[in-house]
Amino acid sequence: MSTDPIVEELDQLRAEQMERFHFDFEAFYRDLKEQEKLSPQPVQQPQKSGARERVSSAGRYTTRR
């Protein structure tokens, strides 16, 4: 089984970041929120649409109500 180099890089970055916070997720979260406050661009939530979409097994988008 081959590995994806992008996934490997993300795993490595995640491990380095958690090491920086001594694997304390709450400390990581507090730092993330502080960076968010200092950011010149606000973090935006994805816009909600009226209909939810999903991909069917055939690969087409369908709408659920």
PDBQT receptor file of N, H, CA, C and O in Angstrom, charges set to zero:
ATOM      1  N   MET A   1       0.840  -1.173   0.000  1.00  0.00    +0.000 N 
ATOM      2  CA  MET A   1       0.000   0.000   0.000  1.00  0.00    +0.000 C 
ATOM      3  C   MET A   1       0.888   1.239   0.000  1.00  0.00    +0.000 C 
ATOM      4  O   MET A   1       1.741   1.399   0.873  1.00  0.00    +0.000 OA
ATOM      5  N   SER A   2       0.689   2.097  -0.963  1.00  0.00    +0.000 N 
ATOM      6  H   SER A   2      -0.004   1.967  -1.672  1.00  0.00    +0.000 HD
ATOM      7  CA  SER A   2       1.509   3.304  -1.047  1.00  0.00    +0.000 C 
ATOM      8  C   SER A   2       0.911   4.396  -0.156  1.00  0.00    +0.000 C 
ATOM      9  O   SER A   2      -0.291   4.415   0.111  1.00  0.00    +0.000 OA
ATOM     10  N   THR A   3       1.774   5.294   0.291  1.00  0.00    +0.000 N 
ATOM     11  H   THR A   3       2.750   5.279   0.074  1.00  0.00    +0.000 HD
ATOM     12  CA  THR A   3       1.319   6.386   1.138  1.00  0.00    +0.000 C 
ATOM     13  C   THR A   3       1.260   7.671   0.325  1.00  0.00    +0.000 C 
ATOM     14  O   THR A   3       2.028   7.866  -0.618  1.00  0.00    +0.000 OA
ATOM     15  N   ASP A   4       0.359   8.515   0.699  1.00  0.00    +0.000 N 
ATOM     16  H   ASP A   4      -0.264   8.356   1.465  1.00  0.00    +0.000 HD
ATOM     17  CA  ASP A   4       0.170   9.791   0.030  1.00  0.00    +0.000 C 
ATOM     18  C   ASP A   4       1.132  10.804   0.660  1.00  0.00    +0.000 C 
ATOM     19  O   ASP A   4       1.100  10.992   1.876  1.00  0.00    +0.000 OA
ATOM     20  N   PRO A   5       1.984  11.461  -0.132  1.00  0.00    +0.000 N 
ATOM     21  CA  PRO A   5       2.948  12.406   0.437  1.00  0.00    +0.000 C 
ATOM     22  C   PRO A   5       2.274  13.595   1.124  1.00  0.00    +0.000 C 
ATOM     23  O   PRO A   5       2.830  14.147   2.073  1.00  0.00    +0.000 OA
ATOM     24  N   ILE A   6       1.098  13.994   0.667  1.00  0.00    +0.000 N 
ATOM     25  H   ILE A   6       0.646  13.545  -0.104  1.00  0.00    +0.000 HD
ATOM     26  CA  ILE A   6       0.392  15.106   1.306  1.00  0.00    +0.000 C 
ATOM     27  C   ILE A   6      -0.085  14.690   2.689  1.00  0.00    +0.000 C 
ATOM     28  O   ILE A   6       0.046  15.451   3.647  1.00  0.00    +0.000 OA
ATOM     29  N   VAL A   7      -0.641  13.480   2.799  1.00  0.00    +0.000 N 
ATOM     30  H   VAL A   7      -0.747  12.861   2.020  1.00  0.00    +0.000 HD
ATOM     31  CA  VAL A   7      -1.097  12.979   4.090  1.00  0.00    +0.000 C 
ATOM     32  C   VAL A   7       0.086  12.832   5.047  1.00  0.00    +0.000 C 
ATOM     33  O   VAL A   7      -0.020  13.164   6.228  1.00  0.00    +0.000 OA
ATOM     34  N   GLU A   8       1.204  12.337   4.537  1.00  0.00    +0.000 N 
ATOM     35  H   GLU A   8       1.290  12.067   3.578  1.00  0.00    +0.000 HD
ATOM     36  CA  GLU A   8       2.405  12.220   5.369  1.00  0.00    +0.000 C 
ATOM     37  C   GLU A   8       2.852  13.575   5.895  1.00  0.00    +0.000 C 
ATOM     38  O   GLU A   8       3.199  13.709   7.069  1.00  0.00    +0.000 OA
ATOM     39  N   GLU A   9       2.843  14.578   5.027  1.00  0.00    +0.000 N 
ATOM     40  H   GLU A   9       2.561  14.470   4.074  1.00  0.00    +0.000 HD
ATOM     41  CA  GLU A   9       3.263  15.918   5.435  1.00  0.00    +0.000 C 
ATOM     42  C   GLU A   9       2.311  16.488   6.488  1.00  0.00    +0.000 C 
ATOM     43  O   GLU A   9       2.753  17.087   7.468  1.00  0.00    +0.000 OA
ATOM     44  N   LEU A  10       1.006  16.301   6.285  1.00  0.00    +0.000 N 
ATOM     45  H   LEU A  10       0.646  15.814   5.489  1.00  0.00    +0.000 HD
ATOM     46  CA  LEU A  10       0.035  16.793   7.262  1.00  0.00    +0.000 C 
ATOM     47  C   LEU A  10       0.199  16.095   8.608  1.00  0.00    +0.000 C 
ATOM     48  O   LEU A  10       0.119  16.737   9.656  1.00  0.00    +0.000 OA
ATOM     49  N   ASP A  11       0.428  14.783   8.582  1.00  0.00    +0.000 N 
ATOM     50  H   ASP A  11       0.493  14.261   7.731  1.00  0.00    +0.000 HD
ATOM     51  CA  ASP A  11       0.661  14.039   9.816  1.00  0.00    +0.000 C 
ATOM     52  C   ASP A  11       1.897  14.565  10.545  1.00  0.00    +0.000 C 
ATOM     53  O   ASP A  11       1.888  14.717  11.766  1.00  0.00    +0.000 OA
ATOM     54  N   GLN A  12       2.948  14.838   9.797  1.00  0.00    +0.000 N 
ATOM     55  H   GLN A  12       2.956  14.715   8.804  1.00  0.00    +0.000 HD
ATOM     56  CA  GLN A  12       4.183  15.359  10.384  1.00  0.00    +0.000 C 
ATOM     57  C   GLN A  12       3.960  16.740  10.999  1.00  0.00    +0.000 C 
ATOM     58  O   GLN A  12       4.408  17.005  12.115  1.00  0.00    +0.000 OA
ATOM     59  N   LEU A  13       3.273  17.613  10.276  1.00  0.00    +0.000 N 
ATOM     60  H   LEU A  13       2.910  17.398   9.370  1.00  0.00    +0.000 HD
ATOM     61  CA  LEU A  13       2.994  18.957  10.784  1.00  0.00    +0.000 C 
ATOM     62  C   LEU A  13       2.128  18.899  12.041  1.00  0.00    +0.000 C 
ATOM     63  O   LEU A  13       2.363  19.637  12.997  1.00  0.00    +0.000 OA
ATOM     64  N   ARG A  14       1.127  18.020  12.034  1.00  0.00    +0.000 N 
ATOM     65  H   ARG A  14       0.936  17.421  11.257  1.00  0.00    +0.000 HD
ATOM     66  CA  ARG A  14       0.254  17.873  13.196  1.00  0.00    +0.000 C 
ATOM     67  C   ARG A  14       1.047  17.392  14.408  1.00  0.00    +0.000 C 
ATOM     68  O   ARG A  14       0.859  17.894  15.517  1.00  0.00    +0.000 OA
ATOM     69  N   ALA A  15       1.923  16.429  14.198  1.00  0.00    +0.000 N 
ATOM     70  H   ALA A  15       2.075  16.022  13.297  1.00  0.00    +0.000 HD
ATOM     71  CA  ALA A  15       2.742  15.904  15.294  1.00  0.00    +0.000 C 
ATOM     72  C   ALA A  15       3.661  16.991  15.845  1.00  0.00    +0.000 C 
ATOM     73  O   ALA A  15       3.806  17.113  17.061  1.00  0.00    +0.000 OA
ATOM     74  N   GLU A  16       4.280  17.776  14.975  1.00  0.00    +0.000 N 
ATOM     75  H   GLU A  16       4.162  17.677  13.987  1.00  0.00    +0.000 HD
ATOM     76  CA  GLU A  16       5.162  18.855  15.424  1.00  0.00    +0.000 C 
ATOM     77  C   GLU A  16       4.394  19.901  16.221  1.00  0.00    +0.000 C 
ATOM     78  O   GLU A  16       4.877  20.401  17.237  1.00  0.00    +0.000 OA
ATOM     79  N   GLN A  17       3.199  20.225  15.752  1.00  0.00    +0.000 N 
ATOM     80  H   GLN A  17       2.806  19.819  14.927  1.00  0.00    +0.000 HD
ATOM     81  CA  GLN A  17       2.399  21.224  16.442  1.00  0.00    +0.000 C 
ATOM     82  C   GLN A  17       1.970  20.724  17.821  1.00  0.00    +0.000 C 
ATOM     83  O   GLN A  17       2.018  21.480  18.792  1.00  0.00    +0.000 OA
ATOM     84  N   MET A  18       1.556  19.480  17.918  1.00  0.00    +0.000 N 
ATOM     85  H   MET A  18       1.517  18.866  17.130  1.00  0.00    +0.000 HD
ATOM     86  CA  MET A  18       1.121  18.952  19.205  1.00  0.00    +0.000 C 
ATOM     87  C   MET A  18       2.306  18.808  20.157  1.00  0.00    +0.000 C 
ATOM     88  O   MET A  18       2.145  18.995  21.363  1.00  0.00    +0.000 OA
ATOM     89  N   GLU A  19       3.487  18.481  19.646  1.00  0.00    +0.000 N 
ATOM     90  H   GLU A  19       3.618  18.329  18.666  1.00  0.00    +0.000 HD
ATOM     91  CA  GLU A  19       4.684  18.434  20.493  1.00  0.00    +0.000 C 
ATOM     92  C   GLU A  19       4.963  19.806  21.093  1.00  0.00    +0.000 C 
ATOM     93  O   GLU A  19       5.363  19.918  22.252  1.00  0.00    +0.000 OA
ATOM     94  N   ARG A  20       4.749  20.841  20.300  1.00  0.00    +0.000 N 
ATOM     95  H   ARG A  20       4.423  20.751  19.359  1.00  0.00    +0.000 HD
ATOM     96  CA  ARG A  20       4.981  22.214  20.760  1.00  0.00    +0.000 C 
ATOM     97  C   ARG A  20       4.120  22.524  21.989  1.00  0.00    +0.000 C 
ATOM     98  O   ARG A  20       4.533  23.287  22.862  1.00  0.00    +0.000 OA
ATOM     99  N   PHE A  21       2.927  21.933  22.053  1.00  0.00    +0.000 N 
ATOM    100  H   PHE A  21       2.592  21.313  21.344  1.00  0.00    +0.000 HD
ATOM    101  CA  PHE A  21       2.010  22.159  23.170  1.00  0.00    +0.000 C 
ATOM    102  C   PHE A  21       2.010  20.992  24.152  1.00  0.00    +0.000 C 
ATOM    103  O   PHE A  21       1.099  20.864  24.971  1.00  0.00    +0.000 OA
ATOM    104  N   HIS A  22       3.032  20.142  24.070  1.00  0.00    +0.000 N 
ATOM    105  H   HIS A  22       3.772  20.245  23.405  1.00  0.00    +0.000 HD
ATOM    106  CA  HIS A  22       3.187  18.997  24.970  1.00  0.00    +0.000 C 
ATOM    107  C   HIS A  22       1.934  18.120  24.977  1.00  0.00    +0.000 C 
ATOM    108  O   HIS A  22       1.537  17.587  26.014  1.00  0.00    +0.000 OA
ATOM    109  N   PHE A  23       1.317  17.982  23.797  1.00  0.00    +0.000 N 
ATOM    110  H   PHE A  23       1.639  18.415  22.955  1.00  0.00    +0.000 HD
ATOM    111  CA  PHE A  23       0.142  17.145  23.589  1.00  0.00    +0.000 C 
ATOM    112  C   PHE A  23      -1.041  17.585  24.452  1.00  0.00    +0.000 C 
ATOM    113  O   PHE A  23      -1.910  16.777  24.781  1.00  0.00    +0.000 OA
ATOM    114  N   ASP A  24      -1.070  18.872  24.818  1.00  0.00    +0.000 N 
ATOM    115  H   ASP A  24      -0.365  19.528  24.551  1.00  0.00    +0.000 HD
ATOM    116  CA  ASP A  24      -2.180  19.454  25.571  1.00  0.00    +0.000 C 
ATOM    117  C   ASP A  24      -3.114  20.127  24.567  1.00  0.00    +0.000 C 
ATOM    118  O   ASP A  24      -2.849  21.233  24.094  1.00  0.00    +0.000 OA
ATOM    119  N   PHE A  25      -4.206  19.442  24.253  1.00  0.00    +0.000 N 
ATOM    120  H   PHE A  25      -4.421  18.544  24.637  1.00  0.00    +0.000 HD
ATOM    121  CA  PHE A  25      -5.112  19.943  23.224  1.00  0.00    +0.000 C 
ATOM    122  C   PHE A  25      -5.748  21.267  23.639  1.00  0.00    +0.000 C 
ATOM    123  O   PHE A  25      -5.969  22.132  22.791  1.00  0.00    +0.000 OA
ATOM    124  N   GLU A  26      -6.044  21.442  24.922  1.00  0.00    +0.000 N 
ATOM    125  H   GLU A  26      -5.865  20.739  25.611  1.00  0.00    +0.000 HD
ATOM    126  CA  GLU A  26      -6.650  22.692  25.380  1.00  0.00    +0.000 C 
ATOM    127  C   GLU A  26      -5.697  23.869  25.180  1.00  0.00    +0.000 C 
ATOM    128  O   GLU A  26      -6.133  24.957  24.805  1.00  0.00    +0.000 OA
ATOM    129  N   ALA A  27      -4.418  23.667  25.421  1.00  0.00    +0.000 N 
ATOM    130  H   ALA A  27      -4.064  22.783  25.725  1.00  0.00    +0.000 HD
ATOM    131  CA  ALA A  27      -3.432  24.725  25.191  1.00  0.00    +0.000 C 
ATOM    132  C   ALA A  27      -3.344  25.048  23.697  1.00  0.00    +0.000 C 
ATOM    133  O   ALA A  27      -3.237  26.212  23.309  1.00  0.00    +0.000 OA
ATOM    134  N   PHE A  28      -3.390  24.016  22.875  1.00  0.00    +0.000 N 
ATOM    135  H   PHE A  28      -3.477  23.071  23.190  1.00  0.00    +0.000 HD
ATOM    136  CA  PHE A  28      -3.384  24.214  21.426  1.00  0.00    +0.000 C 
ATOM    137  C   PHE A  28      -4.601  25.032  21.005  1.00  0.00    +0.000 C 
ATOM    138  O   PHE A  28      -4.489  25.960  20.204  1.00  0.00    +0.000 OA
ATOM    139  N   TYR A  29      -5.769  24.681  21.553  1.00  0.00    +0.000 N 
ATOM    140  H   TYR A  29      -5.861  23.927  22.204  1.00  0.00    +0.000 HD
ATOM    141  CA  TYR A  29      -7.007  25.377  21.201  1.00  0.00    +0.000 C 
ATOM    142  C   TYR A  29      -6.963  26.842  21.641  1.00  0.00    +0.000 C 
ATOM    143  O   TYR A  29      -7.365  27.726  20.885  1.00  0.00    +0.000 OA
ATOM    144  N   ARG A  30      -6.475  27.103  22.863  1.00  0.00    +0.000 N 
ATOM    145  H   ARG A  30      -6.148  26.384  23.476  1.00  0.00    +0.000 HD
ATOM    146  CA  ARG A  30      -6.371  28.484  23.343  1.00  0.00    +0.000 C 
ATOM    147  C   ARG A  30      -5.457  29.308  22.442  1.00  0.00    +0.000 C 
ATOM    148  O   ARG A  30      -5.757  30.464  22.142  1.00  0.00    +0.000 OA
ATOM    149  N   ASP A  31      -4.344  28.720  22.012  1.00  0.00    +0.000 N 
ATOM    150  H   ASP A  31      -4.100  27.782  22.256  1.00  0.00    +0.000 HD
ATOM    151  CA  ASP A  31      -3.424  29.418  21.120  1.00  0.00    +0.000 C 
ATOM    152  C   ASP A  31      -4.087  29.697  19.772  1.00  0.00    +0.000 C 
ATOM    153  O   ASP A  31      -3.932  30.781  19.209  1.00  0.00    +0.000 OA
ATOM    154  N   LEU A  32      -4.813  28.729  19.269  1.00  0.00    +0.000 N 
ATOM    155  H   LEU A  32      -4.939  27.849  19.727  1.00  0.00    +0.000 HD
ATOM    156  CA  LEU A  32      -5.514  28.896  17.998  1.00  0.00    +0.000 C 
ATOM    157  C   LEU A  32      -6.520  30.038  18.086  1.00  0.00    +0.000 C 
ATOM    158  O   LEU A  32      -6.617  30.856  17.172  1.00  0.00    +0.000 OA
ATOM    159  N   LYS A  33      -7.268  30.094  19.185  1.00  0.00    +0.000 N 
ATOM    160  H   LYS A  33      -7.190  29.429  19.928  1.00  0.00    +0.000 HD
ATOM    161  CA  LYS A  33      -8.250  31.164  19.356  1.00  0.00    +0.000 C 
ATOM    162  C   LYS A  33      -7.558  32.527  19.482  1.00  0.00    +0.000 C 
ATOM    163  O   LYS A  33      -8.072  33.527  18.981  1.00  0.00    +0.000 OA
ATOM    164  N   GLU A  34      -6.414  32.574  20.138  1.00  0.00    +0.000 N 
ATOM    165  H   GLU A  34      -5.997  31.762  20.546  1.00  0.00    +0.000 HD
ATOM    166  CA  GLU A  34      -5.665  33.826  20.257  1.00  0.00    +0.000 C 
ATOM    167  C   GLU A  34      -5.173  34.288  18.883  1.00  0.00    +0.000 C 
ATOM    168  O   GLU A  34      -5.248  35.474  18.563  1.00  0.00    +0.000 OA
ATOM    169  N   GLN A  35      -4.677  33.361  18.082  1.00  0.00    +0.000 N 
ATOM    170  H   GLN A  35      -4.617  32.398  18.342  1.00  0.00    +0.000 HD
ATOM    171  CA  GLN A  35      -4.242  33.704  16.728  1.00  0.00    +0.000 C 
ATOM    172  C   GLN A  35      -5.413  34.204  15.897  1.00  0.00    +0.000 C 
ATOM    173  O   GLN A  35      -5.257  35.117  15.086  1.00  0.00    +0.000 OA
ATOM    174  N   GLU A  36      -6.581  33.612  16.094  1.00  0.00    +0.000 N 
ATOM    175  H   GLU A  36      -6.707  32.870  16.752  1.00  0.00    +0.000 HD
ATOM    176  CA  GLU A  36      -7.783  34.022  15.390  1.00  0.00    +0.000 C 
ATOM    177  C   GLU A  36      -8.109  35.488  15.703  1.00  0.00    +0.000 C 
ATOM    178  O   GLU A  36      -8.460  36.253  14.805  1.00  0.00    +0.000 OA
ATOM    179  N   LYS A  37      -7.991  35.877  16.983  1.00  0.00    +0.000 N 
ATOM    180  H   LYS A  37      -7.705  35.256  17.713  1.00  0.00    +0.000 HD
ATOM    181  CA  LYS A  37      -8.275  37.254  17.396  1.00  0.00    +0.000 C 
ATOM    182  C   LYS A  37      -7.301  38.233  16.757  1.00  0.00    +0.000 C 
ATOM    183  O   LYS A  37      -7.685  39.352  16.418  1.00  0.00    +0.000 OA
ATOM    184  N   LEU A  38      -6.049  37.829  16.589  1.00  0.00    +0.000 N 
ATOM    185  H   LEU A  38      -5.737  36.920  16.864  1.00  0.00    +0.000 HD
ATOM    186  CA  LEU A  38      -5.018  38.709  16.055  1.00  0.00    +0.000 C 
ATOM    187  C   LEU A  38      -4.998  38.760  14.528  1.00  0.00    +0.000 C 
ATOM    188  O   LEU A  38      -4.317  39.600  13.939  1.00  0.00    +0.000 OA
ATOM    189  N   SER A  39      -5.734  37.873  13.901  1.00  0.00    +0.000 N 
ATOM    190  H   SER A  39      -6.287  37.190  14.379  1.00  0.00    +0.000 HD
ATOM    191  CA  SER A  39      -5.737  37.784  12.444  1.00  0.00    +0.000 C 
ATOM    192  C   SER A  39      -6.436  38.993  11.828  1.00  0.00    +0.000 C 
ATOM    193  O   SER A  39      -7.491  39.406  12.311  1.00  0.00    +0.000 OA
ATOM    194  N   PRO A  40      -5.862  39.568  10.764  1.00  0.00    +0.000 N 
ATOM    195  CA  PRO A  40      -6.508  40.707  10.114  1.00  0.00    +0.000 C 
ATOM    196  C   PRO A  40      -7.799  40.306   9.386  1.00  0.00    +0.000 C 
ATOM    197  O   PRO A  40      -8.668  41.149   9.166  1.00  0.00    +0.000 OA
ATOM    198  N   GLN A  41      -7.927  39.046   9.017  1.00  0.00    +0.000 N 
ATOM    199  H   GLN A  41      -7.220  38.361   9.195  1.00  0.00    +0.000 HD
ATOM    200  CA  GLN A  41      -9.131  38.570   8.346  1.00  0.00    +0.000 C 
ATOM    201  C   GLN A  41      -9.924  37.691   9.305  1.00  0.00    +0.000 C 
ATOM    202  O   GLN A  41      -9.378  36.750   9.881  1.00  0.00    +0.000 OA
ATOM    203  N   PRO A  42     -11.210  37.994   9.481  1.00  0.00    +0.000 N 
ATOM    204  CA  PRO A  42     -12.000  37.163  10.389  1.00  0.00    +0.000 C 
ATOM    205  C   PRO A  42     -12.193  35.756   9.827  1.00  0.00    +0.000 C 
ATOM    206  O   PRO A  42     -12.253  35.550   8.614  1.00  0.00    +0.000 OA
ATOM    207  N   VAL A  43     -12.287  34.809  10.732  1.00  0.00    +0.000 N 
ATOM    208  H   VAL A  43     -12.239  34.975  11.717  1.00  0.00    +0.000 HD
ATOM    209  CA  VAL A  43     -12.565  33.435  10.327  1.00  0.00    +0.000 C 
ATOM    210  C   VAL A  43     -14.055  33.342  10.069  1.00  0.00    +0.000 C 
ATOM    211  O   VAL A  43     -14.856  33.754  10.908  1.00  0.00    +0.000 OA
ATOM    212  N   GLN A  44     -14.438  32.806   8.923  1.00  0.00    +0.000 N 
ATOM    213  H   GLN A  44     -13.787  32.471   8.241  1.00  0.00    +0.000 HD
ATOM    214  CA  GLN A  44     -15.846  32.736   8.569  1.00  0.00    +0.000 C 
ATOM    215  C   GLN A  44     -16.313  31.293   8.534  1.00  0.00    +0.000 C 
ATOM    216  O   GLN A  44     -15.605  30.396   8.075  1.00  0.00    +0.000 OA
ATOM    217  N   GLN A  45     -17.521  31.096   9.032  1.00  0.00    +0.000 N 
ATOM    218  H   GLN A  45     -18.096  31.825   9.405  1.00  0.00    +0.000 HD
ATOM    219  CA  GLN A  45     -18.139  29.790   8.967  1.00  0.00    +0.000 C 
ATOM    220  C   GLN A  45     -18.675  29.575   7.544  1.00  0.00    +0.000 C 
ATOM    221  O   GLN A  45     -19.024  30.543   6.867  1.00  0.00    +0.000 OA
ATOM    222  N   PRO A  46     -18.742  28.326   7.087  1.00  0.00    +0.000 N 
ATOM    223  CA  PRO A  46     -19.317  28.068   5.766  1.00  0.00    +0.000 C 
ATOM    224  C   PRO A  46     -20.772  28.524   5.736  1.00  0.00    +0.000 C 
ATOM    225  O   PRO A  46     -21.490  28.413   6.729  1.00  0.00    +0.000 OA
ATOM    226  N   GLN A  47     -21.189  29.033   4.597  1.00  0.00    +0.000 N 
ATOM    227  H   GLN A  47     -20.605  29.123   3.790  1.00  0.00    +0.000 HD
ATOM    228  CA  GLN A  47     -22.569  29.482   4.470  1.00  0.00    +0.000 C 
ATOM    229  C   GLN A  47     -23.498  28.283   4.397  1.00  0.00    +0.000 C 
ATOM    230  O   GLN A  47     -23.191  27.272   3.766  1.00  0.00    +0.000 OA
ATOM    231  N   LYS A  48     -24.634  28.418   5.053  1.00  0.00    +0.000 N 
ATOM    232  H   LYS A  48     -24.884  29.239   5.566  1.00  0.00    +0.000 HD
ATOM    233  CA  LYS A  48     -25.623  27.344   5.036  1.00  0.00    +0.000 C 
ATOM    234  C   LYS A  48     -26.581  27.582   3.886  1.00  0.00    +0.000 C 
ATOM    235  O   LYS A  48     -27.001  28.710   3.627  1.00  0.00    +0.000 OA
ATOM    236  N   SER A  49     -26.915  26.508   3.207  1.00  0.00    +0.000 N 
ATOM    237  H   SER A  49     -26.574  25.592   3.418  1.00  0.00    +0.000 HD
ATOM    238  CA  SER A  49     -27.891  26.624   2.133  1.00  0.00    +0.000 C 
ATOM    239  C   SER A  49     -29.184  25.967   2.601  1.00  0.00    +0.000 C 
ATOM    240  O   SER A  49     -29.192  25.231   3.587  1.00  0.00    +0.000 OA
ATOM    241  N   GLY A  50     -30.260  26.230   1.901  1.00  0.00    +0.000 N 
ATOM    242  H   GLY A  50     -30.254  26.828   1.100  1.00  0.00    +0.000 HD
ATOM    243  CA  GLY A  50     -31.548  25.657   2.267  1.00  0.00    +0.000 C 
ATOM    244  C   GLY A  50     -31.590  24.158   2.063  1.00  0.00    +0.000 C 
ATOM    245  O   GLY A  50     -32.199  23.442   2.857  1.00  0.00    +0.000 OA
ATOM    246  N   ALA A  51     -30.958  23.678   1.021  1.00  0.00    +0.000 N 
ATOM    247  H   ALA A  51     -30.463  24.260   0.375  1.00  0.00    +0.000 HD
ATOM    248  CA  ALA A  51     -30.968  22.246   0.721  1.00  0.00    +0.000 C 
ATOM    249  C   ALA A  51     -29.593  21.657   0.997  1.00  0.00    +0.000 C 
ATOM    250  O   ALA A  51     -28.568  22.295   0.754  1.00  0.00    +0.000 OA
ATOM    251  N   ARG A  52     -29.585  20.453   1.498  1.00  0.00    +0.000 N 
ATOM    252  H   ARG A  52     -30.417  19.935   1.695  1.00  0.00    +0.000 HD
ATOM    253  CA  ARG A  52     -28.313  19.768   1.731  1.00  0.00    +0.000 C 
ATOM    254  C   ARG A  52     -28.025  18.882   0.531  1.00  0.00    +0.000 C 
ATOM    255  O   ARG A  52     -28.913  18.229  -0.016  1.00  0.00    +0.000 OA
ATOM    256  N   GLU A  53     -26.765  18.879   0.140  1.00  0.00    +0.000 N 
ATOM    257  H   GLU A  53     -26.043  19.409   0.585  1.00  0.00    +0.000 HD
ATOM    258  CA  GLU A  53     -26.364  18.061  -1.004  1.00  0.00    +0.000 C 
ATOM    259  C   GLU A  53     -25.550  16.871  -0.531  1.00  0.00    +0.000 C 
ATOM    260  O   GLU A  53     -24.873  16.933   0.495  1.00  0.00    +0.000 OA
ATOM    261  N   ARG A  54     -25.621  15.812  -1.273  1.00  0.00    +0.000 N 
ATOM    262  H   ARG A  54     -26.171  15.761  -2.107  1.00  0.00    +0.000 HD
ATOM    263  CA  ARG A  54     -24.776  14.656  -1.027  1.00  0.00    +0.000 C 
ATOM    264  C   ARG A  54     -24.429  14.042  -2.362  1.00  0.00    +0.000 C 
ATOM    265  O   ARG A  54     -25.109  14.270  -3.363  1.00  0.00    +0.000 OA
ATOM    266  N   VAL A  55     -23.386  13.277  -2.371  1.00  0.00    +0.000 N 
ATOM    267  H   VAL A  55     -22.833  13.092  -1.558  1.00  0.00    +0.000 HD
ATOM    268  CA  VAL A  55     -22.951  12.632  -3.603  1.00  0.00    +0.000 C 
ATOM    269  C   VAL A  55     -23.528  11.222  -3.596  1.00  0.00    +0.000 C 
ATOM    270  O   VAL A  55     -23.355  10.463  -2.642  1.00  0.00    +0.000 OA
ATOM    271  N   SER A  56     -24.212  10.895  -4.676  1.00  0.00    +0.000 N 
ATOM    272  H   SER A  56     -24.352  11.512  -5.450  1.00  0.00    +0.000 HD
ATOM    273  CA  SER A  56     -24.781   9.557  -4.774  1.00  0.00    +0.000 C 
ATOM    274  C   SER A  56     -23.672   8.567  -5.103  1.00  0.00    +0.000 C 
ATOM    275  O   SER A  56     -22.550   8.962  -5.420  1.00  0.00    +0.000 OA
ATOM    276  N   SER A  57     -23.992   7.285  -5.027  1.00  0.00    +0.000 N 
ATOM    277  H   SER A  57     -24.904   6.965  -4.769  1.00  0.00    +0.000 HD
ATOM    278  CA  SER A  57     -22.994   6.266  -5.331  1.00  0.00    +0.000 C 
ATOM    279  C   SER A  57     -22.527   6.351  -6.779  1.00  0.00    +0.000 C 
ATOM    280  O   SER A  57     -21.451   5.856  -7.116  1.00  0.00    +0.000 OA
ATOM    281  N   ALA A  58     -23.333   6.976  -7.638  1.00  0.00    +0.000 N 
ATOM    282  H   ALA A  58     -24.207   7.378  -7.364  1.00  0.00    +0.000 HD
ATOM    283  CA  ALA A  58     -22.950   7.139  -9.041  1.00  0.00    +0.000 C 
ATOM    284  C   ALA A  58     -22.084   8.376  -9.249  1.00  0.00    +0.000 C 
ATOM    285  O   ALA A  58     -21.662   8.658 -10.371  1.00  0.00    +0.000 OA
ATOM    286  N   GLY A  59     -21.815   9.123  -8.163  1.00  0.00    +0.000 N 
ATOM    287  H   GLY A  59     -22.158   8.894  -7.252  1.00  0.00    +0.000 HD
ATOM    288  CA  GLY A  59     -20.950  10.275  -8.279  1.00  0.00    +0.000 C 
ATOM    289  C   GLY A  59     -21.682  11.564  -8.648  1.00  0.00    +0.000 C 
ATOM    290  O   GLY A  59     -21.044  12.575  -8.944  1.00  0.00    +0.000 OA
ATOM    291  N   ARG A  60     -23.002  11.537  -8.633  1.00  0.00    +0.000 N 
ATOM    292  H   ARG A  60     -23.520  10.716  -8.393  1.00  0.00    +0.000 HD
ATOM    293  CA  ARG A  60     -23.782  12.728  -8.957  1.00  0.00    +0.000 C 
ATOM    294  C   ARG A  60     -24.277  13.372  -7.675  1.00  0.00    +0.000 C 
ATOM    295  O   ARG A  60     -24.503  12.697  -6.671  1.00  0.00    +0.000 OA
ATOM    296  N   TYR A  61     -24.443  14.685  -7.722  1.00  0.00    +0.000 N 
ATOM    297  H   TYR A  61     -24.259  15.233  -8.538  1.00  0.00    +0.000 HD
ATOM    298  CA  TYR A  61     -24.977  15.390  -6.561  1.00  0.00    +0.000 C 
ATOM    299  C   TYR A  61     -26.486  15.245  -6.549  1.00  0.00    +0.000 C 
ATOM    300  O   TYR A  61     -27.143  15.371  -7.582  1.00  0.00    +0.000 OA
ATOM    301  N   THR A  62     -27.026  14.981  -5.378  1.00  0.00    +0.000 N 
ATOM    302  H   THR A  62     -26.492  14.879  -4.539  1.00  0.00    +0.000 HD
ATOM    303  CA  THR A  62     -28.469  14.924  -5.203  1.00  0.00    +0.000 C 
ATOM    304  C   THR A  62     -28.832  15.834  -4.048  1.00  0.00    +0.000 C 
ATOM    305  O   THR A  62     -27.992  16.148  -3.204  1.00  0.00    +0.000 OA
ATOM    306  N   THR A  63     -30.066  16.250  -4.013  1.00  0.00    +0.000 N 
ATOM    307  H   THR A  63     -30.748  15.996  -4.699  1.00  0.00    +0.000 HD
ATOM    308  CA  THR A  63     -30.522  17.146  -2.947  1.00  0.00    +0.000 C 
ATOM    309  C   THR A  63     -31.475  16.399  -2.035  1.00  0.00    +0.000 C 
ATOM    310  O   THR A  63     -32.409  15.737  -2.486  1.00  0.00    +0.000 OA
ATOM    311  N   ARG A  64     -31.215  16.523  -0.730  1.00  0.00    +0.000 N 
ATOM    312  H   ARG A  64     -30.457  17.061  -0.364  1.00  0.00    +0.000 HD
ATOM    313  CA  ARG A  64     -32.120  15.934   0.254  1.00  0.00    +0.000 C 
ATOM    314  C   ARG A  64     -32.972  17.040   0.830  1.00  0.00    +0.000 C 
ATOM    315  O   ARG A  64     -32.518  18.179   0.946  1.00  0.00    +0.000 OA
ATOM    316  N   ARG A  65     -34.155  16.733   1.179  1.00  0.00    +0.000 N 
ATOM    317  H   ARG A  65     -34.524  15.808   1.085  1.00  0.00    +0.000 HD
ATOM    318  CA  ARG A  65     -35.047  17.727   1.814  1.00  0.00    +0.000 C 
ATOM    319  C   ARG A  65     -35.278  17.376   3.237  1.00  0.00    +0.000 C 
ATOM    320  O   ARG A  65     -35.998  18.086   3.939  1.00  0.00    +0.000 OA
TER     321      ARG A  65
